[in-house]
Amino acid sequence: MQVLLENYETKKNSALNFMKNGQLNAYFEALVEMNNYKKLLFTVCAN
């Protein structure tokens, strides 16, 4: 679970950097990956 949380935070920080730099395509890709990690975190917590 710790690895998932670290990956989520990494993608979150990179998404913020992409947004600040105006790289919208990369920003949306990072948001999709953040969403996937968030779903996995909820699944692990539920079990």
HUURDA-V699017 format. One record per residue. N is the residue number from 1. RES is the residue in three letters. PSI is psi as a letter, one per 40 degrees, with the letter a starting at -180 (NA if undefined). OMEGA is omega in degrees with one decimal (* if undefined). NEAR is the number of other C-alpha atoms within 8 Angstrom. Layout:
N/RES/PSI/OMEGA/NEAR
N/RES/PSI/OMEGA/NEAR
//
This chain:
1/MET/d/-180.0/6
2/GLN/d/-179.9/5
3/VAL/d/178.3/6
4/LEU/d/-179.9/10
5/LEU/d/177.8/10
6/GLU/d/178.2/8
7/ASN/d/178.5/9
8/TYR/d/-179.7/11
9/GLU/d/178.1/8
10/THR/d/178.5/8
11/LYS/d/178.7/12
12/LYS/d/179.4/11
13/ASN/d/179.1/8
14/SER/d/177.0/10
15/ALA/d/178.2/13
16/LEU/d/178.2/9
17/ASN/d/178.2/8
18/PHE/d/-179.4/12
19/MET/d/179.9/10
20/LYS/d/-178.9/7
21/ASN/e/178.4/6
22/GLY/e/178.7/6
23/GLN/g/-171.5/9
24/LEU/d/-178.9/8
25/ASN/d/178.9/6
26/ALA/d/178.2/9
27/TYR/d/-179.7/13
28/PHE/d/176.9/9
29/GLU/d/178.9/8
30/ALA/d/177.5/12
31/LEU/d/178.3/11
32/VAL/d/178.9/8
33/GLU/d/175.2/9
34/MET/d/179.3/11
35/ASN/d/178.6/8
36/ASN/d/178.3/8
37/TYR/d/179.3/12
38/LYS/d/177.2/9
39/LYS/d/178.8/8
40/LEU/d/178.5/9
41/LEU/d/178.5/11
42/PHE/d/178.8/8
43/THR/d/179.5/8
44/VAL/d/179.4/8
45/CYS/d/-178.2/6
46/ALA/d/-178.9/5
47/ASN/NA/*/4
//
